[in-house]
Amino acid sequence: MPLQTVAARGVRGVVEIEEEFAGGLADVDGFSHLLLLTHLHRAPAWAPRVVPFLDDRPRGVFATRSPRRPNPIGLSIVRLERVEGRRVHVLDVDLLDGTPLLDLKPYVPRFHDRVGARIGWFAGRLDRGSTRSDGRFASGRGGDLGR
């Protein structure tokens, strides 16, 4: 499984919207990218400190993109391919099949880009290491320090 959408180039997915919410998809097809807010329903129990991907030392969970959060909410930026009725076809998907969708929002670069943003401990690490799951979040392991 890709760890972030940048590692999922071309991976296809379909977001299925419940009938009662289908009217909310009007005008979505005018956007190239969407923000998917999801419930990370298969994430292990939360841990205050985790050893994240791209690093080998414990970090506070809020300084990581680990799924081991008190409220396991995920955020993915995906490319919109097309909308067919209640089905939204997307690309660059980094989610497990069946991941529950909490909300879908348009991605607007001017609203999201921040010039001069700092990236903390990620600096100097983004070009090294794997961006694919290595199993550390399987079976409740999740890199927690309390095992």
DSSP file with accessible surface (Angstrom, degrees, kcal/mol):
  #  RESIDUE AA STRUCTURE BP1 BP2  ACC     N-H-->O    O-->H-N    N-H-->O    O-->H-N    TCO  KAPPA ALPHA  PHI   PSI    X-CA   Y-CA   Z-CA
    1    1 A M              0   0   93      0, 0.0   132,-2.7     0, 0.0    93,-0.1   0.000 360.0 360.0 360.0 132.2    0.0    0.0    0.0
    2    2 A P  B     -A  132   0A  11      0, 0.0   130,-0.2     0, 0.0     3,-0.1  -0.410 360.0-145.5 -65.0 144.2    1.4    3.5   -0.8
    3    3 A L  S    S+     0   0   30    128,-3.1     2,-0.3     1,-0.2   129,-0.1   0.737  80.4  13.8 -84.0 -25.6    2.0    5.6    2.2
    4    4 A Q  S >  S-     0   0   58    127,-0.5     3,-1.7    89,-0.1     4,-0.2  -0.967  83.4-106.0-143.2 161.6    1.1    8.9    0.6
    5    5 A T  G >  S+     0   0   21     -2,-0.3     3,-1.8     1,-0.3     6,-0.2   0.812 115.7  66.0 -64.3 -26.9   -0.7    9.8   -2.6
    6    6 A V  G 3  S+     0   0   92      1,-0.3     3,-0.4     2,-0.1    -1,-0.3   0.755 102.1  49.4 -65.6 -20.9    2.6   10.9   -4.2
    7    7 A A  G <  S+     0   0   22     -3,-1.7    -1,-0.3     1,-0.2    -2,-0.2   0.351 102.5  65.2 -93.9   5.2    3.7    7.2   -4.0
    8    8 A A    X   +     0   0    1     -3,-1.8     3,-2.7    84,-0.2    84,-0.5  -0.010  67.4 166.4-116.7  27.4    0.4    6.1   -5.6
    9    9 A R  T 3  S+     0   0  170     -3,-0.4     3,-0.1     1,-0.3    -3,-0.1  -0.204  74.9   1.7 -50.5 121.6    0.8    7.7   -9.1
   10   10 A G  T 3  S+     0   0   39      1,-0.3     2,-0.4     0, 0.0    -1,-0.3   0.321  88.1 142.8  84.6  -8.5   -1.9    6.2  -11.3
   11   11 A V    <   -     0   0   61     -3,-2.7    82,-1.7    -6,-0.2    81,-1.1  -0.539  43.3-142.2 -68.6 124.3   -3.5    3.9   -8.7
   12   12 A R  E     +B   91   0B 163     -2,-0.4     2,-0.3    79,-0.2    79,-0.2  -0.585  26.7 165.7 -92.4 150.8   -7.2    4.0   -9.4
   13   13 A G  E     -B   90   0B  20     77,-2.3    77,-2.6    -2,-0.2     2,-0.4  -0.968  26.1-136.5-153.9 165.1  -10.1    4.1   -7.0
   14   14 A V  E     -B   89   0B  59     -2,-0.3     2,-0.6    75,-0.2    75,-0.2  -0.997   9.0-154.4-129.4 127.0  -13.8    4.8   -6.9
   15   15 A V  E     -B   88   0B  19     73,-3.0    73,-2.9    -2,-0.4     2,-0.6  -0.903  13.8-154.8 -98.4 122.7  -15.5    6.8   -4.2
   16   16 A E  E     -B   87   0B 116     -2,-0.6     2,-0.4    71,-0.2    71,-0.2  -0.902   5.6-154.8-104.7 121.4  -19.1    5.7   -3.8
   17   17 A I        -     0   0   16     69,-2.6     5,-0.1    -2,-0.6    69,-0.0  -0.764  23.9-109.9 -95.7 135.2  -21.4    8.4   -2.4
   18   18 A E    >>  -     0   0  126     -2,-0.4     3,-2.0     1,-0.1     4,-0.7  -0.320  32.1-112.5 -60.0 147.0  -24.6    7.4   -0.6
   19   19 A E  G >4 S+     0   0  133      1,-0.3     3,-1.2     2,-0.2     4,-0.4   0.856 114.9  59.5 -51.1 -42.5  -27.7    8.3   -2.5
   20   20 A E  G 34 S+     0   0  160      1,-0.3    -1,-0.3     2,-0.1     3,-0.1   0.729 111.9  40.6 -64.0 -19.5  -28.8   10.9   -0.1
   21   21 A F  G X4 S+     0   0  120     -3,-2.0     3,-1.9     1,-0.1    -1,-0.3   0.429  84.2 100.8-105.4  -2.4  -25.6   12.8   -0.7
   22   22 A A  G X< S+     0   0   20     -3,-1.2     3,-2.1    -4,-0.7     4,-0.2   0.841  73.2  63.8 -57.4 -35.1  -25.4   12.4   -4.4
   23   23 A G  G >  S+     0   0   66     -4,-0.4     3,-1.5     1,-0.3    -1,-0.3   0.775  89.7  69.6 -61.1 -23.5  -26.7   15.9   -5.2
   24   24 A G  G <  S+     0   0   64     -3,-1.9    -1,-0.3     1,-0.3    -2,-0.2   0.603  83.0  72.6 -70.1 -10.4  -23.6   17.3   -3.4
   25   25 A L  G X   +     0   0   17     -3,-2.1     3,-2.0    -4,-0.2     4,-0.5   0.549  66.8 124.4 -82.7  -5.4  -21.5   16.1   -6.4
   26   26 A A  T <  S+     0   0   66     -3,-1.5    -3,-0.0     1,-0.3     0, 0.0  -0.303  82.8   6.5 -55.7 132.2  -22.9   18.8   -8.6
   27   27 A D  T >  S+     0   0  131      1,-0.1     3,-1.4     2,-0.0    -1,-0.3   0.344  93.6 114.9  77.2  -4.6  -20.0   20.8  -10.1
   28   28 A V  G X   +     0   0   17     -3,-2.0     3,-2.2     1,-0.3    -2,-0.1   0.862  63.5  71.6 -61.9 -32.5  -17.3   18.5   -8.6
   29   29 A D  G 3  S+     0   0  120     -4,-0.5    -1,-0.3     1,-0.3    -3,-0.1   0.636  83.2  70.8 -64.6  -7.7  -16.2   17.6  -12.2
   30   30 A G  G <  S+     0   0   67     -3,-1.4     2,-0.3     2,-0.0    -1,-0.3   0.525  86.5  81.6 -83.6  -3.4  -14.7   21.1  -12.7
   31   31 A F    <   -     0   0   78     -3,-2.2     3,-0.1     1,-0.1    77,-0.1  -0.775  63.3-155.0-104.8 148.1  -11.9   20.3  -10.3
   32   32 A S  S    S+     0   0   78     -2,-0.3    48,-2.9    75,-0.2     2,-0.3   0.762  81.1  29.9 -87.9 -27.3   -8.7   18.4  -11.1
   33   33 A H  E     -C   79   0B  57     74,-0.3    74,-2.1    46,-0.3     2,-0.3  -0.957  64.6-160.6-135.3 152.3   -8.0   17.3   -7.5
   34   34 A L  E     -CD  78 106B   1     44,-2.6    44,-2.5    -2,-0.3     2,-0.5  -0.945  17.7-131.4-130.7 150.5  -10.1   16.5   -4.4
   35   35 A L  E     -CD  77 105B  17     70,-3.6    70,-2.3    -2,-0.3     2,-0.6  -0.900  22.7-159.4 -97.0 125.6   -9.4   16.2   -0.7
   36   36 A L  E     -CD  76 104B   3     40,-3.2    40,-2.0    -2,-0.5     2,-0.6  -0.943   3.2-162.2-107.9 120.0  -10.7   13.0    0.8
   37   37 A L  E     +CD  75 103B  46     66,-2.6    65,-3.2    -2,-0.6    66,-1.7  -0.905  24.8 177.0 -98.7 124.3  -11.2   13.0    4.6
   38   38 A T  E     -CD  74 101B   2     36,-2.4    36,-2.9    -2,-0.6     2,-0.6  -0.843  37.2-118.4-130.3 161.7  -11.5    9.4    5.7
   39   39 A H  E     -C   73   0B  75     61,-2.4     2,-2.4    -2,-0.3    34,-0.2  -0.908  25.5-141.6 -97.3 117.9  -11.9    7.3    8.8
   40   40 A L    >   +     0   0   36     32,-3.5     3,-1.9    -2,-0.6    33,-0.1  -0.483  31.3 173.3 -80.4  73.6   -8.8    5.1    9.1
   41   41 A H  T 3  S+     0   0   73     -2,-2.4    -1,-0.2     1,-0.3    32,-0.0   0.611  70.3  48.2 -64.9 -16.3  -10.9    2.2   10.2
   42   42 A R  T 3  S+     0   0  178     -3,-0.1    -1,-0.3     2,-0.0    -2,-0.1   0.354  81.7 120.9-106.4   5.5   -8.1   -0.4   10.2
   43   43 A A    <   -     0   0   30     -3,-1.9     3,-0.1    29,-0.1    95,-0.1  -0.431  66.1-115.1 -70.3 142.2   -5.5    1.7   12.1
   44   44 A P        -     0   0   20      0, 0.0    25,-0.1     0, 0.0     3,-0.1  -0.185  53.1 -63.0 -65.4 171.0   -4.2    0.2   15.3
   45   45 A A        -     0   0   76      1,-0.1    23,-0.0    23,-0.1     0, 0.0  -0.124  67.9 -92.2 -54.6 151.0   -4.9    1.9   18.6
   46   46 A W        -     0   0  124     23,-0.2    23,-0.2    24,-0.1    -1,-0.1  -0.208  38.6-165.9 -67.8 155.1   -3.4    5.3   19.0
   47   47 A A        -     0   0    6     21,-1.5    14,-0.2    -3,-0.1     3,-0.1  -0.995  23.2-138.1-140.9 137.9    0.0    5.9   20.5
   48   48 A P  S    S+     0   0   85      0, 0.0    13,-2.6     0, 0.0     2,-0.4   0.815  94.1  32.9 -69.0 -26.3    1.4    9.3   21.7
   49   49 A R  E    S+F   60   0C 118     11,-0.3    96,-0.8    12,-0.1     2,-0.3  -0.994  71.3 172.4-132.1 137.5    4.8    8.5   20.2
   50   50 A V  E     -FG  59 144C   0      9,-2.6     9,-2.9    -2,-0.4    94,-0.2  -0.932  37.4-120.9-137.5 158.6    5.6    6.5   17.1
   51   51 A V        -     0   0   33     92,-0.9     3,-0.1    -2,-0.3     2,-0.0  -0.906  44.7-154.7 -98.7 104.6    8.5    5.7   14.9
   52   52 A P    >   -     0   0    7      0, 0.0     3,-1.3     0, 0.0     5,-0.1  -0.312  22.2 -89.1 -80.9 164.0    7.4    7.1   11.6
   53   53 A F  T 3  S+     0   0   31      1,-0.2    12,-0.1     3,-0.1     3,-0.1  -0.331 114.5  34.0 -61.0 153.6    8.4    6.1    8.1
   54   54 A L  T 3  S+     0   0   38      1,-0.2     2,-0.3    76,-0.1    -1,-0.2   0.540 116.5  65.8  72.8   7.9   11.4    8.1    6.8
   55   55 A D    <   -     0   0   15     -3,-1.3    -1,-0.2    -4,-0.0     4,-0.1  -0.975  61.1-154.5-150.0 164.9   12.8    8.1   10.3
   56   56 A D  S    S+     0   0  139     -2,-0.3    -5,-0.1    -3,-0.1    -3,-0.1   0.208  71.9  77.4-128.0  14.9   14.2    5.7   12.9
   57   57 A R  S    S-     0   0  133     -5,-0.1    -7,-0.1    -7,-0.1     2,-0.0  -0.925  87.6 -93.0-125.9 152.5   13.5    7.6   16.1
   58   58 A P        -     0   0   42      0, 0.0     2,-0.3     0, 0.0    -7,-0.2  -0.318  43.7-176.6 -62.6 140.3   10.3    8.1   18.1
   59   59 A R  E     -F   50   0C  33     -9,-2.9    -9,-2.6    -4,-0.1     2,-0.1  -0.956  37.0 -92.8-133.3 153.3    8.3   11.2   17.3
   60   60 A G  E >   -F   49   0C  29     -2,-0.3     3,-2.5   -11,-0.2   -11,-0.3  -0.468  39.3-123.5 -63.7 134.2    5.1   12.7   18.8
   61   61 A V  G >  S+     0   0    1    -13,-2.6     3,-1.6     1,-0.3     5,-0.3   0.836 110.6  59.6 -54.8 -32.1    2.2   11.3   16.8
   62   62 A F  G 3  S+     0   0  152    -14,-0.3    -1,-0.3     1,-0.3    -2,-0.1   0.628 100.6  56.2 -75.2  -8.8    1.1   14.9   16.0
   63   63 A A  G <  S+     0   0   54     -3,-2.5    -1,-0.3    57,-0.0     2,-0.3   0.173 108.7  58.8-100.4  14.0    4.4   15.6   14.3
   64   64 A T  S <  S-     0   0    8     -3,-1.6   -13,-0.0     2,-0.1    -4,-0.0  -0.795  80.0-125.5-130.5 176.2    3.9   12.6   12.0
   65   65 A R        +     0   0  143     -2,-0.3    -3,-0.1   -12,-0.1     4,-0.1   0.041  60.6 143.1-110.0  23.7    1.5   11.4    9.4
   66   66 A S        -     0   0    7     -5,-0.3    -2,-0.1     1,-0.1   -16,-0.0  -0.290  55.7-135.2 -61.6 145.1    1.0    8.1   11.2
   67   67 A P  S    S+     0   0   32      0, 0.0     2,-2.2     0, 0.0    -1,-0.1   0.588  84.2  98.2 -77.4  -5.7   -2.5    6.6   11.2
   68   68 A R        +     0   0    8     74,-0.1   -21,-1.5   -22,-0.1    -2,-0.1  -0.345  57.3 142.1 -83.1  63.5   -2.1    5.9   15.0
   69   69 A R        -     0   0   54     -2,-2.2   -23,-0.2   -23,-0.2   -26,-0.0  -0.651  67.1-116.1-105.2 157.7   -4.1    9.0   16.0
   70   70 A P  S    S+     0   0   54      0, 0.0   -24,-0.1     0, 0.0    -1,-0.1   0.887 120.1  28.5 -59.1 -37.7   -6.6    9.5   18.8
   71   71 A N  S    S-     0   0  119      2,-0.1     2,-2.7    -3,-0.0    -3,-0.0  -0.935  92.3-142.0-119.6 100.6   -9.1   10.2   16.1
   72   72 A P        +     0   0   35      0, 0.0   -32,-3.5     0, 0.0     2,-0.5  -0.343  40.9 155.9 -71.9  74.7   -8.0    8.1   13.1
   73   73 A I  E     -C   39   0B  87     -2,-2.7     2,-0.3   -34,-0.2   -34,-0.2  -0.882  25.3-157.0-103.3 129.1   -8.9   10.6   10.4
   74   74 A G  E     -C   38   0B  10    -36,-2.9   -36,-2.4    -2,-0.5     2,-0.4  -0.733   6.2-157.6-104.9 155.2   -7.0   10.5    7.1
   75   75 A L  E     +C   37   0B  81     -2,-0.3     2,-0.4   -38,-0.2   -38,-0.2  -0.992  15.0 174.7-132.6 122.5   -6.5   13.1    4.5
   76   76 A S  E     -C   36   0B   5    -40,-2.0   -40,-3.2    -2,-0.4     2,-0.6  -0.993  22.6-149.4-128.7 137.7   -5.6   12.3    0.9
   77   77 A I  E     +C   35   0B  61     -2,-0.4     2,-0.3   -42,-0.2   -42,-0.2  -0.942  30.3 177.2-103.5 116.4   -5.3   14.5   -2.1
   78   78 A V  E     -C   34   0B   0    -44,-2.5   -44,-2.6    -2,-0.6     2,-0.4  -0.820  31.4-112.2-119.3 157.6   -6.4   12.6   -5.2
   79   79 A R  E     -CE  33  91B  89     12,-2.2    12,-2.6    -2,-0.3     2,-0.5  -0.752  30.9-128.3 -87.0 135.3   -6.7   13.4   -8.9
   80   80 A L  E     + E   0  90B  23    -48,-2.9    10,-0.2    -2,-0.4     3,-0.1  -0.729  29.2 174.2 -84.7 125.8  -10.3   13.5  -10.2
   81   81 A E  E     -     0   0B  69      8,-3.0     2,-0.3    -2,-0.5     9,-0.2   0.858  61.0 -41.5 -93.5 -52.5  -10.7   11.3  -13.3
   82   82 A R  E     - E   0  89B 100      7,-1.5     7,-3.0     2,-0.0     2,-0.5  -0.978  43.8-123.0-169.9 162.9  -14.5   11.6  -13.7
   83   83 A V  E     - E   0  88B  44     -2,-0.3     2,-0.5     5,-0.2     5,-0.2  -0.976  21.9-179.6-117.4 128.0  -17.9   11.6  -12.0
   84   84 A E  E >   - E   0  87B  96      3,-3.3     3,-2.4    -2,-0.5     2,-0.3  -0.894  61.7 -65.3-127.4  99.3  -20.5    9.0  -13.0
   85   85 A G  T 3  S-     0   0   64     -2,-0.5   -60,-0.0     1,-0.3    -1,-0.0  -0.419 120.6 -10.4  61.0-119.4  -23.7    9.4  -11.0
   86   86 A R  T 3  S+     0   0   91     -2,-0.3   -69,-2.6    -3,-0.1     2,-0.5   0.373 120.3  92.7 -90.7   3.0  -22.8    8.5   -7.4
   87   87 A R  E <   -BE  16  84B  98     -3,-2.4    -3,-3.3   -71,-0.2     2,-0.6  -0.880  56.4-164.6-107.1 125.4  -19.4    7.2   -8.3
   88   88 A V  E     -BE  15  83B   0    -73,-2.9   -73,-3.0    -2,-0.5     2,-0.5  -0.936  11.7-151.0-109.2 113.5  -16.3    9.4   -8.3
   89   89 A H  E     +BE  14  82B  17     -7,-3.0    -8,-3.0    -2,-0.6    -7,-1.5  -0.770  24.1 176.7 -89.1 125.0  -13.4    7.9  -10.2
   90   90 A V  E     -BE  13  80B   2    -77,-2.6   -77,-2.3    -2,-0.5     2,-0.3  -0.847  19.7-146.0-129.1 162.5  -10.0    9.1   -8.8
   91   91 A L  E    S+BE  12  79B  20    -12,-2.6   -12,-2.2    -2,-0.3   -79,-0.2  -0.871  73.9  39.9-124.6 159.9   -6.3    8.5   -9.3
   92   92 A D  S    S+     0   0    6    -81,-1.1     2,-0.4   -84,-0.5   -84,-0.2   0.874  74.5 177.4  70.3  44.1   -3.3    8.4   -7.0
   93   93 A V        +     0   0   19    -82,-1.7    -1,-0.2   -85,-0.3   -89,-0.1  -0.634  23.3 178.6 -86.4 130.2   -5.2    6.6   -4.2
   94   94 A D        +     0   0   15     -2,-0.4     2,-0.3   -93,-0.1    -1,-0.1  -0.098  49.4 104.5-117.9  33.1   -3.4    5.7   -1.0
   95   95 A L  S    S-     0   0   39    -90,-0.0     2,-0.2     4,-0.0     3,-0.1  -0.830  71.6-110.3-116.9 153.3   -6.3    4.1    0.8
   96   96 A L    >   -     0   0   67     -2,-0.3     3,-1.8     1,-0.1    -2,-0.1  -0.484  48.9 -90.2 -72.8 149.4   -7.4    0.6    1.6
   97   97 A D  T 3  S+     0   0  161      1,-0.3    -1,-0.1    -2,-0.2   -84,-0.0  -0.352 114.9  24.0 -56.6 136.3  -10.5   -0.8   -0.2
   98   98 A G  T 3  S+     0   0   69      1,-0.3    -1,-0.3    -3,-0.1    -2,-0.0   0.490  79.0 157.4  85.4   3.9  -13.5    0.0    1.9
   99   99 A T    <   -     0   0   27     -3,-1.8    -1,-0.3     1,-0.1     2,-0.2  -0.458  47.2-115.9 -62.6 124.9  -12.1    2.9    3.8
  100  100 A P        -     0   0   53      0, 0.0   -61,-2.4     0, 0.0     2,-0.5  -0.431  22.6-136.2 -67.9 133.8  -15.1    5.0    5.0
  101  101 A L  E     +D   38   0B  58    -63,-0.2   -63,-0.3   -85,-0.2     3,-0.1  -0.771  21.9 179.9 -90.3 128.0  -15.3    8.5    3.5
  102  102 A L  E     -     0   0B  99    -65,-3.2     2,-0.3    -2,-0.5   -64,-0.2   0.795  68.0 -17.8 -92.3 -38.7  -16.1   11.3    6.0
  103  103 A D  E     -D   37   0B  75    -66,-1.7   -66,-2.6     2,-0.0    -1,-0.4  -0.983  50.7-144.6-164.1 160.6  -16.1   14.2    3.5
  104  104 A L  E     +D   36   0B  27     -2,-0.3   -68,-0.2   -68,-0.2    -3,-0.0  -0.999  23.3 175.5-134.5 130.0  -14.9   15.2    0.1
  105  105 A K  E     -D   35   0B  96    -70,-2.3   -70,-3.6    -2,-0.4     2,-0.1  -0.973  34.1-102.2-135.5 152.4  -13.8   18.7   -0.7
  106  106 A P  E     -D   34   0B  56      0, 0.0     2,-0.6     0, 0.0   -72,-0.2  -0.481  32.4-126.5 -73.2 144.2  -12.3   20.5   -3.7
  107  107 A Y        -     0   0   61    -74,-2.1   -74,-0.3    -2,-0.1   -75,-0.2  -0.824  27.3-176.1 -89.5 124.0   -8.5   21.1   -3.7
  108  108 A V    >>  -     0   0   37     -2,-0.6     4,-1.4     1,-0.1     3,-1.4  -0.943  16.2-153.9-123.9 105.5   -7.8   24.7   -4.4
  109  109 A P  H 3> S+     0   0   76      0, 0.0     4,-2.9     0, 0.0     3,-0.4   0.863  93.0  55.9 -50.7 -41.8   -4.0   25.4   -4.6
  110  110 A R  H 34 S+     0   0  221      1,-0.2    -2,-0.0     2,-0.2     0, 0.0   0.829 110.9  45.2 -63.2 -29.8   -4.3   29.1   -3.6
  111  111 A F  H <4 S+     0   0  134     -3,-1.4    -1,-0.2     1,-0.1    -4,-0.0   0.757 122.2  35.5 -81.2 -25.8   -6.1   28.0   -0.4
  112  112 A H  H  < S+     0   0   77     -4,-1.4     2,-0.3    -3,-0.4    -2,-0.2   0.742  92.8  89.6-104.5 -28.9   -3.7   25.2    0.5
  113  113 A D     <  -     0   0  107     -4,-2.9     2,-0.5    -5,-0.2     0, 0.0  -0.544  53.2-166.8 -76.6 136.5   -0.2   26.3   -0.5
  114  114 A R    >   -     0   0  154     -2,-0.3     3,-1.6     3,-0.0     2,-0.1  -0.928  15.2-139.3-126.9 107.3    1.8   28.1    2.0
  115  115 A V  T 3  S+     0   0  143     -2,-0.5    -2,-0.0     1,-0.3     0, 0.0  -0.398  89.5  16.2 -63.0 133.6    5.0   29.9    0.8
  116  116 A G  T 3  S+     0   0   73      1,-0.2    -1,-0.3    -2,-0.1     2,-0.0   0.578  84.7 163.4  80.3  10.5    7.8   29.5    3.3
  117  117 A A    <   -     0   0   68     -3,-1.6     2,-0.3     1,-0.1    -1,-0.2  -0.339  31.2-136.7 -62.2 139.4    6.2   26.6    5.2
  118  118 A R        -     0   0  233      1,-0.1    -1,-0.1     5,-0.0     0, 0.0  -0.750   9.1-158.9 -95.2 150.0    8.6   24.6    7.4
  119  119 A I    >   -     0   0   86     -2,-0.3     3,-1.9     1,-0.3     4,-0.3   0.111  21.6-151.5-120.6  24.8    8.5   20.8    7.4
  120  120 A G  G >  S-     0   0   58      1,-0.3     3,-1.8     2,-0.2    -1,-0.3  -0.064  72.7  -2.4  49.5-136.3   10.2   20.0   10.7
  121  121 A W  G 3  S+     0   0   29      1,-0.3    -1,-0.3   -58,-0.1    -2,-0.0   0.647 121.6  75.9 -66.7 -13.5   12.0   16.7   11.0
  122  122 A F  G X>  +     0   0   42     -3,-1.9     3,-2.6     2,-0.1     4,-0.7   0.765  68.9 112.2 -67.3 -23.3   10.9   15.8    7.4
  123  123 A A  T <4 S+     0   0   58     -3,-1.8    -5,-0.0    -4,-0.3     0, 0.0  -0.246  88.1   8.5 -54.2 130.0   13.5   18.2    6.1
  124  124 A G  T 34 S+     0   0   80      1,-0.1    -1,-0.3     4,-0.0    -2,-0.1   0.459 118.5  78.3  78.6   0.6   16.2   16.2    4.3
  125  125 A R  T X4  +     0   0   53     -3,-2.6     3,-1.3     2,-0.1    -2,-0.2   0.519  62.6  86.5-114.9 -11.1   14.3   13.0    4.5
  126  126 A L  T 3< S+     0   0   99     -4,-0.7    -1,-0.1     1,-0.3    -3,-0.1   0.747  90.6  49.5 -68.5 -21.7   11.7   13.2    1.8
  127  127 A D  T 3  S+     0   0  169    -73,-0.1     2,-0.3     0, 0.0    -1,-0.3   0.356 104.8  67.4 -98.5   6.8   14.0   11.8   -0.9
  128  128 A R  S <  S+     0   0  129     -3,-1.3    -3,-0.0     2,-0.1    -4,-0.0  -0.854  81.1  24.5-123.7 160.3   15.1    8.8    1.0
  129  129 A G  S    S-     0   0   65     -2,-0.3     2,-0.2   -76,-0.0   -76,-0.0   0.027  89.8 -51.7  80.5 171.6   13.5    5.6    2.2
  130  130 A S        -     0   0   69      1,-0.1   -76,-0.1     2,-0.1     4,-0.1  -0.479  26.6-161.8 -83.3 150.3   10.4    3.8    1.1
  131  131 A T        +     0   0   60     -2,-0.2  -128,-3.1     2,-0.1  -127,-0.5   0.034  68.9  90.5-115.5  22.9    7.0    5.2    0.5
  132  132 A R  B    S-A    2   0A 120   -130,-0.2    -2,-0.1  -129,-0.1     0, 0.0  -0.906  89.6 -93.8-117.1 149.1    5.3    1.8    0.6
  133  133 A S        -     0   0   50   -132,-2.7    -2,-0.1    -2,-0.4  -130,-0.0  -0.299  28.3-167.6 -61.5 136.8    3.9    0.2    3.7
  134  134 A D        -     0   0   91     -4,-0.1    -1,-0.1     4,-0.0    -3,-0.0   0.231  51.2-100.6-108.9   9.9    6.4   -2.2    5.4
  135  135 A G  S >  S+     0   0   24      1,-0.0     3,-1.8     7,-0.0     7,-0.2   0.434  85.4 126.2  91.8  -1.8    3.8   -3.8    7.7
  136  136 A R  T 3  S+     0   0   47      1,-0.3     6,-2.1     5,-0.1     7,-0.6   0.721  76.8  49.7 -66.9 -16.2    4.6   -1.9   10.8
  137  137 A F  T >  S+     0   0   32      4,-0.2     3,-0.6     5,-0.2    -1,-0.3   0.396  92.0 101.2-100.0   3.4    1.0   -0.8   11.1
  138  138 A A  G X  S+     0   0   52     -3,-1.8     3,-2.0     1,-0.2     4,-0.3  -0.535  84.7  11.8 -82.8 152.7   -0.3   -4.4   10.7
  139  139 A S  G 3  S-     0   0  124      1,-0.3    -1,-0.2    -2,-0.2    -2,-0.0   0.784 127.6 -66.5  54.9  30.8   -1.5   -6.5   13.6
  140  140 A G  G <  S+     0   0   44     -3,-0.6    -1,-0.3     1,-0.1     4,-0.1   0.568 107.6 116.3  75.6   8.0   -1.5   -3.6   16.0
  141  141 A R    X   +     0   0  118     -3,-2.0     3,-1.9    -6,-0.2    -4,-0.2   0.982  29.5 156.9 -74.2 -60.6    2.3   -3.1   16.0
  142  142 A G  T 3  S-     0   0    0     -6,-2.1    -5,-0.2    -4,-0.3   -91,-0.2   0.578  75.7 -78.9  52.5  19.1    2.3    0.4   14.5
  143  143 A G  T 3  S+     0   0    9     -7,-0.6   -92,-0.9     1,-0.2    -1,-0.3   0.737  79.0 161.5  70.1  17.3    5.6    1.5   15.7
  144  144 A D  B <   -G   50   0C  33     -3,-1.9     3,-0.4   -94,-0.2    -1,-0.2  -0.345  39.2-141.5 -73.4 157.8    4.4    2.3   19.2
  145  145 A L  S    S+     0   0   87    -96,-0.8    -1,-0.1     1,-0.2   -95,-0.1   0.525  86.8  74.8 -95.6  -6.9    6.8    2.5   22.0
  146  146 A G              0   0   71    -97,-0.2    -1,-0.2     0, 0.0    -2,-0.0   0.267 360.0 360.0 -94.4  14.8    4.8    0.8   24.7
  147  147 A R              0   0  207     -3,-0.4    -6,-0.0    -6,-0.1     0, 0.0  -0.382 360.0 360.0 -74.8 360.0    5.1   -2.7   23.5
